[in-house]
Amino acid sequence: MTGATRQAVVIGAGIGGLSAAMRLAHAGLSVTVLDMAAGPGGKMRTRDSVAGPVDIGPTVMTLKGMFETLFADVGARLSDHVTLIPDEILARHHWRDGSTLDLFHDPERSAAALRDFGGARAETQFRRFSDRARRLFEAFEGPVMLAQKPSLPALTAHVLKNPALIPAMAPGRSLAASLSSQFTDPRLRQLFGRYATYVGGSPYLSPAVLGLIWHSEASGVWRVEGGMHRLAQAMQRLAQDKGARFRFNARAARIEQQDGQVCAVHLEDGTRIPADLIVFNGDPKALVDGHLGQGPAAAVPRNGVEARSLSAFVWGFAATPAGVELAHHNVFFCTDPKREFDDLAAGRMPADGTLYVCAQDRGGDAPQGPERFEIILNGPPGHPSTPEDAYRCRTHTFETLARMGLRFSPTPDITALTMPGDFDRAFPASDGSLYGLSPHGMMATFQRPTARTTLRGLYLAGGGAHPGAGIPMACLSGQHAAAAILSDLASTSTSRRTATPGGMSTGSATMASARSPSSAS
């Protein structure tokens, strides 16, 4: 770098913070990463079990090209650090009437499955929907996702050059309303409406454009051998190889500033860590609410954090399953999706909610003995999460699955459950929201905070910042933060400039993986 080595402090070792730390350390900055947890990963967490660590966060990698870009940007190869296993079955879906549907990485197998499931009309509608999702994804990729600051004028210009996108975007319509005109079968409306929950939204309130999420998953999903947490550990090791230092069980209490510029981070134990720049990889609402001092509180617009996305009730346990033949990813749908999301909108645990079951040891050879499972029920943000709620959730979850043919031995007790209130305590000021700003409304994408804040030297990364939720987007947020920092340092430096090792890729983040024949969590 120019002159004296710049001191960068990254608050939070989630995927966004790790992505930024890797790039900044590779660029020659002195990087210190702080996290209040005992290890890296943020929401990519684990719980111990008799069968080994159980992932209780993200369960799948989509858009793996973003991670290939990250590792290439620091002179490494993703495949040298983690082993990725492609899932041929994207998910196995179950309805209360006993019908099932597998969707596949191979689009022709999915189309054939749709034909068997709902006839020629369902196949035709699915092919049209998939083409629409692809066109929307490609339209939003450049001016929105890959841009450091999403540009409404750039997106508008692109749409005006391609007016066929306008009916695909269905401006002013919700995802649920759009799907009602695309699919005759209500089961398929329910299935593809569920993708709004990938970014913490309701299909009845989220814009129709969120149908593009299907394309990100259809482009391929991968498991990480050993569990998703291995990805965070690999990112930490590589950042350390580049010179970054990590301090865990270290909670940031205050960001110090002088003359409108950040200058240090103070920990709860009184330690002061000097900083020329800071990357905040926590929920931006923590800044707005003053958790790190009054100075940073004005650095992020309140409308970028106020409306909260969904939370969840998450089970993580080991048991022996019986009954239903499971894939790695399984969805057990509720009877009435409108009732489920009405309950969530009213701040209630759904009386009858859809359950996602990740059978973490499925997808290869048949496992022997207890298997690891993660089960997710959508929950409202700000939920008080009492012990009574835990028992009610246990009853709903396991009695519902039993009625649909899936049983576990033993049935886990409530110590295996993480509730919205637990997420709020683990991620301060989040209200338990797992995805930051709610995606509801056409302008939500453009209200989300970007990498640069109004406080000099303070930057954002993570799912609460642009481009949003899910591990590929969090990874991309770290790229945006690092690029903004290096650009700002170059433009403000008064010393002789020297070469910076490595570089920042500006190519398509989806790379080859998204150009497959046919990708959020």
C-alpha positions in Angstrom: 0.0 0.0 0.0 1.0 3.6 0.0 3.1 5.0 2.9 2.5 3.3 6.2 0.5 0.2 6.3 -3.2 0.9 6.8 -4.9 -0.6 9.9 -8.2 -2.3 9.0 -10.5 -3.7 11.6 -13.3 -6.0 10.5 -16.1 -6.3 13.1 -17.7 -9.7 12.5 -16.4 -12.9 11.0 -19.4 -13.8 8.9 -19.1 -14.5 5.2 -19.2 -10.8 4.3 -16.5 -9.9 6.8 -14.3 -12.8 5.9 -14.7 -12.0 2.2 -13.6 -8.4 2.8 -10.7 -9.5 5.2 -9.3 -11.9 2.6 -9.2 -9.2 -0.1 -7.9 -6.5 2.2 -5.1 -8.6 3.7 -4.1 -9.8 0.2 -3.9 -6.1 -0.9 -1.4 -5.4 1.9 -3.4 -3.9 4.7 -2.9 -4.8 8.3 -6.2 -6.6 9.1 -7.7 -7.5 12.4 -11.0 -9.4 12.5 -13.1 -9.3 15.7 -16.1 -11.5 16.5 -18.1 -12.0 19.7 -18.5 -15.7 18.9 -16.0 -18.4 19.5 -15.3 -19.0 15.8 -15.9 -17.8 12.3 -19.1 -18.0 10.2 -21.6 -15.6 11.7 -25.0 -17.2 11.0 -23.1 -20.1 9.4 -23.1 -21.8 12.8 -23.1 -25.4 14.2 -24.4 -27.3 17.1 -22.7 -30.4 18.7 -24.4 -33.7 18.4 -23.6 -37.4 18.8 -23.2 -37.6 15.0 -20.8 -34.6 14.9 -21.3 -30.9 14.3 -24.8 -30.0 12.9 -25.1 -27.0 10.6 -27.8 -24.7 12.0 -27.4 -21.9 9.5 -27.2 -21.9 5.7 -27.3 -25.4 4.2 -26.4 -24.9 0.6 -24.1 -22.9 -1.7 -25.6 -21.4 -4.9 -23.8 -19.2 -7.4 -20.5 -20.8 -6.5 -18.8 -18.7 -9.1 -18.8 -15.8 -6.5 -16.7 -17.9 -4.2 -14.4 -19.0 -7.0 -13.9 -15.3 -7.9 -13.1 -14.5 -4.2 -10.5 -17.2 -3.9 -9.0 -16.3 -7.4 -8.8 -12.7 -6.3 -6.4 -13.6 -3.5 -4.3 -16.0 -5.7 -6.0 -19.3 -4.6 -8.4 -21.9 -5.8 -11.7 -22.7 -4.0 -11.3 -26.4 -4.9 -8.0 -26.5 -3.0 -9.6 -25.4 0.2 -13.0 -27.0 0.3 -14.6 -30.0 -1.4 -17.9 -29.1 -3.0 -20.5 -31.8 -3.8 -23.1 -31.0 -6.4 -26.7 -31.9 -5.5 -28.4 -33.5 -8.5 -31.7 -33.2 -6.6 -32.2 -29.5 -5.8 -35.0 -30.3 -3.4 -37.7 -32.9 -2.7 -41.2 -31.4 -2.1 -44.1 -33.0 -0.1 -47.7 -31.9 0.2 -50.4 -32.9 2.6 -52.3 -34.7 -0.1 -49.4 -37.2 -0.4 -48.0 -35.8 -3.7 -44.3 -35.3 -4.1 -42.0 -33.5 -6.6 -38.3 -33.6 -7.1 -36.6 -30.7 -8.9 -33.2 -31.3 -10.4 -30.0 -29.6 -11.5 -30.7 -30.9 -15.0 -33.5 -28.7 -16.3 -34.8 -31.4 -18.6 -35.2 -33.8 -15.7 -37.1 -31.1 -13.8 -39.3 -30.5 -16.9 -40.0 -34.2 -17.1 -40.8 -34.4 -13.4 -43.3 -31.5 -13.8 -44.9 -33.3 -16.7 -45.3 -36.4 -14.5 -46.5 -34.3 -11.6 -49.0 -32.0 -13.3 -49.3 -32.9 -17.0 -48.2 -31.1 -20.1 -49.6 -27.8 -19.0 -47.5 -27.8 -15.8 -44.4 -28.6 -17.9 -45.1 -25.8 -20.3 -45.8 -23.3 -17.5 -42.6 -24.4 -15.7 -40.5 -23.9 -18.8 -41.9 -20.4 -19.3 -41.4 -19.5 -15.6 -37.8 -20.7 -15.8 -37.1 -18.7 -18.9 -38.6 -15.6 -17.2 -36.5 -16.1 -14.1 -33.3 -16.4 -16.2 -34.1 -13.2 -18.0 -34.8 -11.3 -14.8 -31.7 -12.6 -13.2 -29.5 -11.5 -16.1 -31.2 -8.1 -16.2 -30.6 -7.5 -12.5 -27.1 -9.0 -12.3 -25.1 -6.1 -13.7 -26.9 -2.9 -12.6 -28.0 -4.2 -9.2 -26.1 -7.2 -7.8 -22.6 -6.6 -9.2 -22.8 -2.8 -8.8 -21.3 -1.4 -5.6 -24.4 0.9 -5.5 -27.5 -0.4 -7.2 -28.5 1.9 -10.0 -32.2 2.4 -10.7 -31.4 4.6 -13.8 -29.1 1.9 -15.1 -31.7 -0.8 -14.5 -34.4 1.4 -16.1 -32.2 2.0 -19.2 -31.6 -1.7 -19.5 -35.3 -2.5 -19.3 -36.1 0.2 -21.8 -33.7 -1.4 -24.3 -35.4 -4.7 -23.6 -39.1 -3.9 -23.2 -40.0 -7.6 -23.1 -38.7 -7.5 -19.5 -41.5 -5.3 -18.3 -44.2 -7.9 -18.3 -41.6 -10.4 -16.8 -41.0 -7.9 -13.9 -44.7 -7.4 -13.4 -44.3 -4.0 -11.7 -46.7 -3.4 -8.9 -47.6 -7.1 -8.5 -46.5 -9.3 -5.7 -44.7 -12.6 -6.3 -47.8 -14.5 -5.3 -50.0 -12.5 -7.7 -47.5 -13.1 -10.5 -47.3 -16.8 -9.8 -51.1 -17.1 -9.8 -51.1 -16.0 -13.5 -48.2 -18.3 -14.4 -49.2 -21.6 -12.8 -52.6 -23.2 -12.8 -51.7 -25.8 -10.1 -51.8 -24.2 -6.6 -49.1 -26.5 -5.4 -46.6 -25.0 -7.9 -47.6 -21.5 -6.8 -46.8 -22.5 -3.3 -43.5 -24.1 -4.2 -42.1 -21.1 -6.2 -43.6 -18.6 -3.8 -41.5 -20.1 -1.1 -38.4 -18.5 -2.8 -39.4 -15.1 -1.3 -38.5 -16.6 2.1 -34.9 -17.1 0.9 -34.5 -13.4 1.4 -36.8 -13.1 4.4 -40.0 -12.1 2.7 -43.6 -13.1 2.2 -44.6 -14.0 -1.4 -47.8 -11.9 -0.8 -45.8 -8.8 0.0 -42.6 -9.2 -2.0 -42.3 -7.9 -5.6 -42.8 -10.4 -8.5 -39.2 -9.8 -9.6 -38.1 -12.1 -6.7 -39.0 -15.0 -9.0 -35.4 -14.6 -10.3 -34.2 -16.4 -7.2 -35.3 -19.7 -8.8 -32.7 -19.2 -11.5 -29.9 -18.9 -8.9 -30.9 -22.3 -7.5 -31.6 -23.9 -10.9 -28.1 -23.0 -11.9 -26.8 -25.5 -9.3 -26.5 -26.1 -5.6 -23.5 -27.5 -3.8 -22.8 -29.0 -0.4 -19.5 -28.5 1.4 -18.0 -31.8 2.4 -18.0 -31.9 6.2 -20.6 -29.2 6.5 -21.1 -25.6 5.5 -19.1 -24.3 8.4 -16.0 -25.7 6.7 -16.3 -22.9 4.1 -16.0 -20.2 6.8 -13.1 -22.0 8.4 -11.3 -22.2 5.0 -11.9 -18.5 4.5 -10.4 -17.7 7.9 -7.3 -19.9 7.2 -6.7 -18.2 3.9 -7.1 -14.7 5.4 -4.6 -15.7 8.1 -2.2 -16.9 5.4 -2.5 -13.4 4.0 -1.6 -11.9 7.3 -5.0 -11.2 8.9 -5.3 -11.7 12.7 -8.4 -13.0 14.3 -9.7 -12.3 17.8 -12.8 -14.3 18.9 -14.9 -13.9 22.0 -14.2 -10.2 21.5 -17.3 -8.0 21.5 -17.0 -4.5 19.9 -18.5 -1.9 22.2 -17.8 1.4 20.5 -16.4 2.9 17.4 -14.2 5.9 18.1 -13.9 8.8 15.7 -11.9 12.0 15.4 -12.7 14.9 13.0 -15.4 12.8 11.3 -13.1 9.8 10.6 -13.0 6.5 12.4 -9.9 5.9 14.4 -10.4 3.0 16.7 -12.6 0.1 18.0 -13.1 -0.3 21.7 -13.9 -3.8 23.0 -16.1 -4.6 26.0 -13.1 -5.5 28.0 -11.6 -2.0 27.5 -9.1 -2.9 24.8 -8.6 -0.1 22.2 -7.7 -1.2 18.7 -6.5 1.6 16.4 -8.1 1.6 13.0 -7.7 3.7 9.8 -10.8 2.0 8.5 -13.5 -0.3 9.8 -15.7 -2.9 8.0 -18.8 -3.6 10.0 -20.1 -7.1 9.3 -23.1 -7.0 11.7 -26.7 -6.0 11.2 -26.6 -2.3 10.2 -29.5 -1.7 12.6 -27.0 -2.1 15.4 -25.2 1.0 14.2 -28.5 2.9 13.7 -29.6 2.0 17.2 -26.4 3.3 18.7 -24.9 0.0 19.8 -21.4 1.2 18.8 -21.8 4.8 19.8 -23.7 7.9 18.7 -21.3 8.8 15.9 -21.9 5.7 13.8 -25.6 5.9 14.5 -26.1 8.6 11.8 -23.8 6.8 9.3 -26.6 4.5 7.9 -30.1 5.7 6.9 -32.8 4.4 9.1 -35.1 3.5 6.2 -32.4 1.0 5.2 -32.8 -1.1 8.4 -36.3 -0.4 9.8 -38.6 -2.9 8.1 -37.4 -6.3 9.2 -37.2 -9.5 7.3 -38.3 -12.9 8.6 -36.7 -14.8 11.5 -36.9 -18.6 12.1 -37.3 -21.4 14.5 -34.3 -23.7 13.8 -33.8 -27.3 15.0 -30.3 -28.9 15.0 -30.0 -32.4 16.2 -29.0 -36.0 15.4 -31.5 -38.9 15.3 -32.5 -41.9 13.3 -35.3 -41.1 10.8 -38.0 -43.5 9.6 -40.7 -43.4 7.0 -40.2 -40.9 4.2 -37.3 -41.4 1.8 -35.3 -38.2 2.2 -33.1 -36.2 -0.2 -30.5 -33.8 1.2 -33.0 -30.9 0.9 -36.7 -31.6 1.7 -39.7 -29.3 2.0 -42.9 -30.3 3.7 -45.6 -27.8 2.8 -48.3 -26.5 5.0 -52.0 -26.7 4.0 -52.6 -23.0 3.4 -49.7 -20.7 2.6 -51.8 -17.5 2.9 -52.6 -18.4 6.5 -49.0 -19.1 7.3 -47.8 -15.7 6.1 -50.8 -13.9 7.7 -49.6 -15.4 11.0 -46.1 -14.2 10.3 -47.3 -10.7 9.4 -49.2 -10.5 12.7 -46.0 -11.4 14.6 -47.1 -15.0 15.4 -45.5 -18.4 15.1 -47.4 -20.0 12.2 -50.1 -22.3 13.5 -49.4 -24.4 10.4 -46.2 -23.6 8.7 -44.0 -25.1 6.0 -41.0 -27.1 7.3 -37.7 -27.3 5.5 -35.7 -30.5 6.5 -32.0 -30.7 5.7 -30.8 -34.3 6.0 -27.2 -33.4 6.2 -25.8 -36.9 5.7 -28.0 -37.7 2.7 -26.9 -37.4 -0.9 -24.2 -40.1 -1.0 -23.9 -43.5 0.5 -26.8 -44.5 2.9 -25.7 -43.3 6.4 -25.5 -45.8 9.3 -26.8 -44.8 12.8 -27.9 -41.4 13.8 -28.0 -38.7 11.1 -27.7 -34.9 11.4 -30.7 -32.8 10.7 -31.6 -29.1 10.5 -35.3 -28.2 10.4 -36.5 -24.6 9.8 -39.9 -23.1 10.4 -40.3 -19.4 9.4 -40.8 -17.1 12.3 -41.6 -13.4 12.8 -38.9 -10.9 13.7 -39.2 -9.4 17.2 -40.9 -12.6 18.6 -40.4 -12.8 22.4 -39.7 -16.6 22.2 -40.9 -17.9 25.5 -40.3 -21.5 26.8 -44.0 -22.1 26.0 -43.2 -21.2 22.3 -40.5 -23.8 22.3 -42.8 -26.6 23.4 -45.5 -25.4 21.0 -42.9 -25.4 18.1 -41.8 -28.9 19.1 -45.3 -30.2 19.0 -46.1 -28.5 15.7 -42.8 -29.6 14.0 -42.7 -33.2 14.9 -46.4 -34.0 14.9 -46.7 -32.4 11.5 -43.8 -34.4 10.1 -45.2 -37.6 11.6 -48.6 -37.0 9.9 -46.7 -36.7 6.7 -44.8 -39.9 7.3 -41.5 -38.8 8.8 -40.5 -39.7 12.3 -37.3 -39.3 14.4 -35.9 -41.4 17.2 -35.3 -39.9 19.6 -37.5 -36.8 19.1 -35.2 -33.9 20.1 -36.0 -31.8 23.2 -36.2 -28.0 23.2 -32.5 -27.6 23.9 -32.0 -28.3 20.2 -34.1 -25.3 19.1 -33.0 -21.8 18.3 -35.8 -19.3 18.3 -36.1 -15.7 17.0 -35.3 -14.3 20.5 -32.1 -16.4 20.5 -31.1 -15.0 17.1 -31.6 -11.4 18.5 -29.3 -12.1 21.3 -26.7 -13.7 19.1 -26.8 -10.9 16.5 -27.4 -7.6 18.4 -30.2 -5.2 17.3 -31.3 -7.7 14.6 -34.7 -8.3 16.3 -34.0 -11.9 15.3 -34.3 -11.0 11.6 -32.0 -13.2 9.6 -31.9 -11.2 6.4 -31.7 -7.6 7.4 -34.1 -5.2 5.6 -37.4 -6.7 4.5 -37.6 -7.3 0.7 -41.2 -6.1 0.6 -42.0 -3.4 -1.8 -40.5 -2.5 -5.2 -37.9 -0.1 -3.8 -36.5 -2.3 -1.0 -33.5 -3.2 -3.1 -32.5 0.4 -3.5 -33.0 1.3 0.2 -30.6 -1.4 1.5 -27.4 0.2 2.9 -24.4 0.0 0.5 -20.7 -0.6 1.4 -19.9 3.1 1.9 -21.5 4.9 4.9 -21.5 8.7 5.6 -18.9 8.3 8.3 -15.4 8.4 6.7 -13.6 5.1 7.1 -16.7 3.1 8.0 -17.9 0.4 5.5 -20.5 -2.3 5.6 -20.5 -5.9 4.6 -22.9 -8.8 5.2 -26.4 -9.9 4.5 -27.8 -6.6 5.9 -25.9 -4.6 3.3 -26.2 -4.5 -0.5 -26.7 -6.8 -2.4 -28.6 -8.7 0.4 -29.2 -12.0 2.0 -27.7 -15.4 1.3 -24.1 -16.5 1.3 -23.3 -15.6 -2.3 -24.7 -12.1 -1.8 -22.8 -11.8 1.6 -19.6 -12.8 -0.2 -20.3 -10.2 -2.9 -20.9 -7.6 -0.2 -17.4 -8.2 1.1 -16.1 -7.7 -2.5 -17.9 -4.4 -2.7 -16.6 -3.2 0.7 -13.0 -4.1 -0.2 -13.2 -2.5 -3.7 -14.7 0.7 -2.1 -11.9 0.8 0.5 -9.1 0.3 -2.0 -10.6 2.9 -4.3 -11.0 5.4 -1.5 -7.4 4.8 -0.3 -6.0 5.3 -3.8 -8.0 8.5 -4.3 -7.0 10.1 -1.0 -3.4 9.0 -0.8 -0.8 11.7 -0.9 2.2 9.4 -0.8 4.0 7.7 -3.7 1.8 4.9 -4.9 3.3 1.4 -5.2 2.0 -1.8 -6.7 -0.7 -3.6 -4.9 -0.5 -7.4 -4.9 -3.4 -9.2 -6.4 -6.4 -7.5 -7.9 -10.2 -7.2 -7.8 -12.1 -9.1 -10.3 -14.8 -7.2 -12.1 -16.0 -10.1 -14.2 -19.4 -11.7 -13.8 -19.6 -13.1 -10.3 -21.7 -16.0 -11.5 -18.9 -17.2 -13.8 -19.1 -20.6 -15.4 -21.3 -22.1 -12.7 -24.2 -19.9 -13.6 -23.7 -20.6 -17.3 -24.5 -24.3 -16.9 -27.3 -26.0 -18.8 -29.8 -24.9 -16.5 -28.6 -19.9 -8.0 -29.5 -18.3 -2.2 -29.2 -19.4 0.9 
